[in-house]
């Protein structure tokens, strides 16, 4: 996928239009606040991306694979994310910039690979907050808060208030995210104690087996294919944790801090996934929670009557949704900022405010997300589209690790992935499998994602690839590799 040296030769400004200020002036208007995040805030960010998935969504995988099918799918997706996180930790220590996955793929796979990866990440981080705002609205309405009978004011309030906090500053935003995430994690612990006190092994596999499905049994009621169909729902326990490297330019000592924070966040998420999945299905039964919107709450209400613990978990579920919504807005803005700064997308989107916040990269996706939420109200469909984009990015980022290990073995690596290429290869194979599985769950969502992808690629092919900004950190890093390769050939 490597291509010509477009990013090296393309000017950072449209010289045909007479626009030629110096490169340092261009980058000064596109600077993030450095040193704002340490290990604790980054670990909290990694958990915040994902924690809402513990409260809802994953249980729909029971309708696809039953307890055994979803258990195997969640295990395989846990392996995929763990391998991916280790691979990304190495890549982030090599290139700690806001570009994240785009920057890694840009060096390994060229401009086309960088754009394909960055666009896939954007699809995930623009659609997921819109979907979660819908879930927040449903929660607020079901809890009877504020006397609302329509959810669109909640969508609007989410985007206005939480984008406002991001505009205030990254340090303030990450501290807010950590506080809300702590509430959500504490609620999962409370839930676990309440649910495990009523745990029954027989409740795990109470979905009737489909005799027509190949390999069906009480543990795999929908057969072997059910395992594959449950992949996207197994991902919900971990979806988003890969976004931690997007905070690299705002991190203290990123080469050391990012790998530690990513590993810590992944460890916490694996534990939360195990406790949530087993406790919820064992307390109420897989059949009872396979299609409800609040599986943890329902698991604590065997007779349908609210209890003190179920009320606590219900309100805390709202905190989990807020934490993920808030952190995903951060991730999407940083990916959009980096792609815009390098010229892949319109450059004005990377401008930063006096408080060093990428205000347009926050406001534009926010406006788009609100419009999608208010117009469709279909959070499940938007999450499926986000999952489709995510799996593409996972495959490309894993491939980037493999390519750089093979092609540039002497590249300085402050952190090295345990297992090396075997680890990233495992992530690559599982990501490709998960990508195919999205077609088993929601073909229309996959088709919509492909259309969006096609439009973006047309823009890149016809316009932006000829106007890349050579001074952008990710482009300079790739250009350096190309220059070194030319010297070696000479």
C-alpha positions, 0 to 999 in steps of 0.5 A: 500500500505504500505509495509515492512521496506525495506528503514530502513534495506537496506544499503545506499551503495552497500555493496556487491560491497565493497562500504561503505563510511559514510552516511554523505559523501554520503549526502554532495555530494547531497546537494542543496543551502538552503535559496535561495527562499522566498515568492515572488520567490516561488509565481512566480515559481507557476505561471511560471509552468502554465502561458503558458497554458493561451496562448495556449492549453486550447482552444482545449477543446472547440472542446470537450465540447463547451463553456459550457462544457469547462467552467464547466470542467475548474471550476471543475478542478479549484476546484480540484487544489485548494483543492490539493494545500491546501492539499499539503501545509499541507504536505509540512509544515510537510515534506519540502524536495525536494521529494515533492509528493514522500516524502508525499506518501512514509510516507503515502503509503510506498515505492511502493506508494512513487515510484508510485507517484514520477514516475508519477510526473517525467512523467509530468515534463520530457514530458511537457518541451519537448512539450513546446520546440516544441511550442516555436519552432513553435512560433519562426518560425511563427514570422519569428525570426532568419530566421529559417525554421526548429525548431530543433535548437530552441529546442536545444537552449532552453535546452542548454541556460535554463539548463545552467542558472539552473546550474549557481544557483537556486537563479539566475534561480528563479529570471530569471523565475520571470522576464519572468513570469511577462512579460507573466502575464502583456501580459494577462492583456493587452490582457484582456483590448483589448478583452473585448472591443469587447466582445459579449455574443452571441459569447460564444456559437456559436458552432453548437449543435450535436443533436446526443449527449445526453443533447446537447444544444447551451451551451453544443453542445457536450452534457454532455459527452463533459464536461468530455472530456474537463477535460484535457483541463480545467487542462491546466489553472493550470497544474504544480502549484503542483510543488512548494513544490519541492523547499522546500530544497531551501526555507527560512522557508519552513513550513511557506513560502510554504503554503503562496506562493502556495495559492497566486500562485493559486489565481493568476492562477484562476483569469488569467484562468477566464479572459483569457477564457471569454475574448477570447471566447467572443471577437472572438467566440468559433468556431473561436478559438477552434482549433487554436494554438494562441487563444489569438492572434486570439481573437484580430484579428477579421478580420485576420489582426495583430494589435499592441495589437495582436503583443504584445500578440504574442511576450509575448506568447513566454515569457509565453512558456519560463517561463513554460519551464524554471520552469518545468525543475526546477521541474523535476530536483528536483523530479529526484534528490530526487528519486535518492538520496533515491536510487529509481533511479540510485544514481549518478543522485543526485550528485550536483555541487559546486554551489549546482545544481543537474547537472545530474538531469538537464542534463539527462532529458534535453537530453531526452527531446530534443531527444523526441522533435527533433524526434517526433515534436508532442507536443500535444501528449507529453502534453497528456502523461504528463497530464496522469502522472499528474492525477495519482500523484494528486490522490496519493498525495490527498490519502496521505493527507487522510491517514496521517490525519486518521492514524497520527492525532497527527503529528505536522502540522504547516499548516492545510488544510481548510476543512481537509479530505473533501478537499483532498477527493474532490481533489481525486475524481476529479483527478480520474475523470480526469484520466479516461477523458484522455482516452476519449481524447487520448488513445494512449498517455495514453497507452504510459504513461502506458508502461513507468510506467510499465518499471519503476515499473519493475526496482523498483520491481526487483532492486532498492527497495532492495537498498534504502538509509535509510539516505535520508530525506524522507526515514528517515521521513518514518522510524521514523513513522514506529519506533513510530508505533512499540513502540506503539504496544509494 
